[in-house]
Amino acid sequence: MSLSDIVDPKILSQPVYEPGRPIDDVAREMGLDPAGIIKLASNENPLGTSPLALKAMGEALRESHLYPDGGCVHLREQLAKRHDVIPDQIVVGNGSNEVLELLGHVFLTPDDETVMGNPAFIVYKLVTLLFGARAVEVPLTNHVHDLDAMAAAVTERTKIIFLPCPNNPTGTINSPENVKAWINRLPERVIVVIDEAYAEYLEDETDWHDVFECGRRLVVTRTFSKIYGMAALRVGYAVTTPEIAALLQRSRQPFNVNAIAQVGALAALKDENWVRECREQNRLGLAQLSAGLTTLGLPKVESCGNFILTQVGDGAGVSRRLQERGVIVRPVGGYGLPEWIRISVGTEQENRRVLAELPEAIAR
Ligand SMILES: *Cc1c(COP(=O)(O)O)cnc(C)c1O
């Protein structure tokens, strides 16, 4: 009997997530000096990690022999304050991706459907398929989630509907007014997941209290991977109803968030000046990239995240030739956008570099 005969068949057909390539990998393959390579492929923070968080984590390393706080008590308290909810409404995960997976554990069976946009963050689909449920993908209209079409795709079987605000890889967002009106029109039993991985980059954050007060099954996810510059540490969280939070808590591992990450996240939350500085630098960097792409005559999608989608012709080929020149960007063929690449906002110098390398990478 071959191994595949005893494997759950949905594992064999499960698509594989393709992450942005690490600098060391590209250096080895291309025979380049890693110091000369820049990575603008995973929407990481080009300014690094909050210095306060780095200091706190350095000290926390000394306690590495102890298990972490399995309940993330301090972090949940501070996050609850930050969002003006109670700690029982907060669930912390090993990245917000884990929170998305916990939703699958709790709610999804092979009889269920989820609704999501296309192209949208791929993890919604991966989680859905992992639990044997059906992913109903609704095409975006002009790169923006089509809320009416998504609502129309909801059936009796729909358990979860995913809406990233803003979306990755497009960087687009639906207005909070439209989103709230849309939630109101959805059947009350549906779990509405609003993925706010990039919310800290927006001028204004959306206040979801009124939606919770209507008794809606809302799950708002956030992450420390983006503006907080802690992608390596893997911390994300959900703000949701106490009932949903209790179910998600049951489905996670006892020590799902490591102690270093908890300490780092606590310190990063307090470092408001640093976050403000990162937001401002991103605004400038996005404008710089956007203007540069216009000068190069490349179509682009107006973004409110820390990345921009641009149409270069052969996205995979251009990405490869940029890599040969020491610039890692993200091809998005896997998102059904073979002509486009996604460029994360870097430092001013990094942005200048990718703009300088693009014409030759396109011309070959
Ligand atoms: C980057 C990203 C996340 C973050 O995932 P983590 O597991 O917290 O690192 C979540 N949602 C979207 C849309 C993203 O682009």
The ligand as an ORCA input file, in Angstrom:
! r2SCAN-3c Opt
* xyz 0 1
  C       0.306     39.595      5.626
  C      -1.138     39.327      5.784
  C      -1.618     38.727      6.936
  C      -0.672     38.432      8.072
  O      -0.530     37.138      8.397
  P       0.306     36.769      9.715
  O       0.007     35.337      9.868
  O      -0.238     37.590     10.830
  O       1.743     37.077      9.434
  C      -2.972     38.511      7.063
  N      -3.835     38.912      6.098
  C      -3.410     39.520      4.988
  C      -4.386     39.998      3.989
  C      -2.045     39.730      4.792
  O      -1.606     40.300      3.665
*
